Amino acid sequence: MLIAGITITAILSAFAQNKEGQKDKILLIASNGAISKQTGWPIGAWYSEVTHPYWEFTQAGYEVEFASPDGGEIGFDTYSDPEHESKLSANDLISLGFKKSADKTALVKNSKKLSSVNSNDYKAIFISGGLGPMQTMYKNSSIEKFVVDFYQSGKPVGIVCHATAILLNAKLPNGKLIVDGKKWTGYSNLEEDILDKNVNMKVNAFRIEDEAKKIANTKFLTAAPFAPYAVRDGNLVTGQQQSSGSEAAKKVLEILKEKGK
């Protein structure tokens, strides 16, 4: 038993040292808080789309830093809070653990302003969704430019859920959209239908799937509503909705592993 205990301790110690020695960083971008012009709700990022990718990246040994359009505090959609009275996200234990950790909470209260970020410091970027991005990131030229520049560097770009609205307008220098000729995903019409029905109102002013289908040379893919689903096409990774944060993060890690080889 003593030998087994020493062995386990040694393994854990080696793992901790390996993570400590890993200096590569991933930038996680999320929405600041806002008030929805459509519903009047407080909106922002969806908890699981922040915390689940954070978990995947940090467990793989990466340091995760946070950024937002305005810097400072990242907002969260109230229904995504695992302690919200609706209990919609009550089973999201990863988000609950993140929320209860003082050092993790400090990270999302003090995010970098995206315009001040040096993209060369990061191996990948990951943009979390939620209702906030439909208002704070859609047709936001500074975010579009940041995403386009990073994408052109060949490093992985991960975007999930409603944050994929960025891709409806993000254009390369040649005038073509990033998604031109690509397969990608985002929040589906079926999911929007379910969301609207549950609250008896139209939650979003437009639908990503509707807009994507207006783009001639692109393929917007969807899976079953709220099932984990992510699509990788080159160095672009997209996730369908809040259940897809981990799936999308894992595909980003796949790309980084391949590049490491």
C-alpha positions in Angstrom: 0.0 0.0 0.0 2.9 2.3 0.8 4.5 1.7 -2.6 1.2 2.3 -4.4 0.7 5.5 -2.4 4.2 6.7 -3.3 3.6 5.8 -7.0 0.3 7.7 -7.2 1.9 10.7 -5.5 4.8 10.7 -7.9 2.4 10.5 -10.9 0.4 13.4 -9.6 3.5 15.4 -8.9 4.9 14.8 -12.4 1.6 15.8 -13.9 1.5 19.0 -11.9 5.0 19.9 -12.9 4.2 19.2 -16.6 1.3 21.6 -16.4 3.2 24.2 -14.5 6.0 24.1 -17.2 3.5 24.5 -20.0 3.5 28.2 -21.0 1.4 28.0 -24.2 -1.8 30.1 -23.9 -5.3 30.0 -25.3 -7.4 33.2 -25.4 -11.0 32.7 -24.5 -13.2 35.5 -25.7 -16.7 36.1 -24.2 -19.4 38.8 -24.2 -19.7 41.6 -21.7 -23.0 42.0 -20.1 -25.8 43.9 -22.0 -29.6 44.3 -22.0 -31.3 42.5 -24.8 -33.0 45.0 -27.2 -35.3 42.1 -28.1 -36.4 40.8 -24.7 -35.2 43.3 -22.1 -33.3 40.5 -20.4 -29.8 40.8 -19.0 -27.6 38.9 -21.5 -24.0 37.8 -21.9 -22.1 34.6 -22.3 -23.5 31.1 -21.5 -21.7 29.7 -18.5 -21.0 26.2 -19.9 -19.6 27.7 -23.1 -17.0 29.4 -20.9 -16.3 26.9 -18.2 -16.4 23.6 -20.2 -13.8 24.8 -22.8 -11.8 26.3 -19.9 -11.8 22.9 -18.2 -10.7 21.1 -21.4 -7.9 23.5 -22.2 -6.5 23.7 -18.7 -6.6 19.9 -18.2 -4.6 19.7 -21.4 -1.9 21.9 -19.9 -2.7 25.3 -21.4 -3.0 28.6 -19.6 -6.3 30.3 -20.5 -6.6 34.0 -20.5 -9.9 35.9 -20.9 -10.9 38.8 -23.2 -14.1 40.6 -24.0 -15.1 43.4 -26.4 -15.0 46.1 -23.6 -12.6 44.4 -21.2 -13.4 44.0 -17.5 -16.3 41.9 -16.4 -17.8 39.2 -18.6 -21.6 39.0 -18.3 -23.6 35.7 -18.1 -27.0 34.8 -19.3 -29.0 34.3 -16.1 -30.6 31.0 -17.2 -27.1 29.6 -17.7 -26.2 30.2 -14.0 -26.3 26.8 -12.2 -27.8 28.5 -9.2 -30.5 30.3 -11.1 -34.0 29.7 -9.7 -35.2 28.2 -13.0 -32.8 25.3 -12.3 -32.3 25.1 -16.1 -28.5 24.6 -15.6 -28.6 23.1 -12.1 -26.8 19.9 -13.3 -23.8 21.9 -14.7 -21.4 21.0 -12.0 -18.4 22.3 -13.9 -19.9 25.8 -14.0 -20.9 25.6 -10.4 -17.4 24.7 -9.4 -16.0 27.5 -11.5 -18.4 30.0 -10.0 -17.5 28.9 -6.4 -13.8 29.3 -7.0 -12.6 32.8 -6.1 -9.6 32.7 -8.4 -11.7 31.6 -11.4 -14.3 34.2 -10.7 -11.5 36.9 -10.7 -10.6 35.8 -14.2 -14.0 36.6 -15.7 -14.3 39.9 -13.7 -11.0 41.2 -15.1 -10.9 40.2 -18.7 -8.6 41.9 -21.2 -10.0 44.4 -23.6 -9.8 42.6 -27.0 -8.3 45.6 -28.8 -5.3 45.6 -26.4 -4.6 41.9 -26.9 -1.5 40.7 -28.9 -2.7 37.7 -30.8 0.9 36.4 -31.2 0.8 35.5 -27.5 -1.8 32.7 -28.1 -1.8 29.3 -29.8 -5.6 29.4 -30.3 -8.6 31.5 -29.7 -12.0 30.3 -28.6 -15.2 32.5 -28.6 -18.0 31.5 -26.3 -21.6 32.0 -27.2 -24.8 32.9 -25.3 -27.4 35.5 -26.1 -24.9 38.3 -25.6 -22.9 37.8 -28.8 -26.0 38.4 -31.0 -25.9 42.0 -29.8 -22.3 42.6 -28.7 -20.4 40.7 -31.4 -22.6 40.6 -34.5 -21.4 43.1 -37.1 -18.7 44.2 -34.6 -15.9 45.2 -37.1 -13.1 45.0 -34.5 -14.0 41.5 -33.4 -14.4 40.4 -37.1 -10.9 41.8 -37.9 -9.4 40.1 -34.9 -10.9 36.7 -35.9 -9.9 37.1 -39.5 -6.3 38.1 -38.7 -6.0 35.1 -36.3 -7.6 32.7 -38.7 -5.2 33.8 -41.5 -2.2 33.0 -39.2 -3.2 29.3 -39.5 -3.8 28.9 -35.8 -7.1 27.3 -34.6 -10.2 29.5 -34.2 -13.0 28.0 -32.1 -16.4 29.6 -32.0 -19.6 28.2 -30.4 -23.3 28.7 -30.4 -24.6 32.3 -31.0 -21.1 33.6 -31.3 -20.9 32.0 -34.7 -23.0 35.1 -35.8 -19.5 36.7 -36.2 -19.0 34.4 -39.2 -21.9 35.8 -41.1 -19.9 38.9 -41.8 -16.2 38.2 -41.1 -14.4 38.6 -44.5 -10.9 37.9 -45.7 -8.9 40.6 -47.4 -10.0 39.1 -50.8 -13.6 40.0 -49.9 -14.7 36.4 -49.3 -16.2 35.3 -46.0 -14.2 33.0 -43.8 -17.0 30.4 -44.2 -16.8 30.6 -48.0 -16.5 26.9 -49.2 -16.5 25.7 -45.6 -18.6 23.5 -43.4 -19.7 25.0 -40.1 -22.4 25.0 -37.5 -24.2 27.2 -35.0 -27.4 27.6 -33.1 -30.1 25.9 -35.2 -33.6 27.0 -36.2 -35.1 24.0 -34.3 -33.3 25.2 -31.2 -34.5 28.7 -31.7 -38.1 27.3 -32.1 -37.7 25.5 -28.7 -36.3 28.6 -27.0 -39.1 30.9 -28.3 -41.8 28.4 -27.4 -40.5 28.0 -23.8 -40.6 31.7 -23.1 -43.6 32.6 -25.4 -41.7 35.2 -27.3 -39.1 35.8 -30.0 -35.8 35.8 -28.2 -33.5 36.7 -31.1 -33.9 39.4 -33.7 -32.6 37.0 -36.4 -31.5 33.4 -36.8 -28.0 32.3 -37.6 -29.2 29.3 -39.7 -31.5 31.5 -41.8 -28.7 33.9 -42.5 -26.2 31.1 -43.2 -28.5 29.6 -45.8 -28.5 32.9 -47.7 -24.7 32.5 -48.3 -24.2 30.8 -51.6 -20.9 28.8 -51.2 -21.1 27.5 -47.6 -22.5 24.4 -45.8 -24.2 25.1 -42.5 -24.7 21.7 -40.6 -26.8 20.9 -37.6 -27.4 17.9 -35.4 -30.3 17.1 -33.1 -31.4 20.0 -30.9 -29.1 20.5 -27.9 -26.9 17.5 -28.6 -23.1 17.9 -28.4 -22.0 18.7 -31.9 -18.9 20.4 -33.4 -17.5 20.8 -36.9 -13.9 21.2 -37.9 -13.0 22.5 -41.3 -9.3 23.4 -41.7 -8.3 25.6 -38.7 -11.9 26.7 -38.1 -13.9 24.9 -35.4 -17.6 25.6 -34.7 -19.9 24.3 -32.0 -23.7 24.2 -32.3 -24.9 25.3 -28.9 -24.3 25.2 -25.1 -23.9 21.4 -25.1 -21.0 21.7 -27.6 -18.4 23.7 -25.7 -16.3 20.7 -24.8 -16.7 19.1 -28.2 -15.5 22.2 -29.9 -12.6 22.7 -27.4 -11.5 19.1 -28.0 -11.3 19.7 -31.7 -9.2 22.8 -31.1 -6.9 20.7 -29.0 -6.7 18.1 -31.9 -5.4 20.8 -34.2 -2.9 22.0 -31.6 -1.7 18.4 -31.1 -1.3 18.0 -34.9 0.7 21.2 -35.2 2.8 20.1 -32.3 3.8 17.0 -34.2 
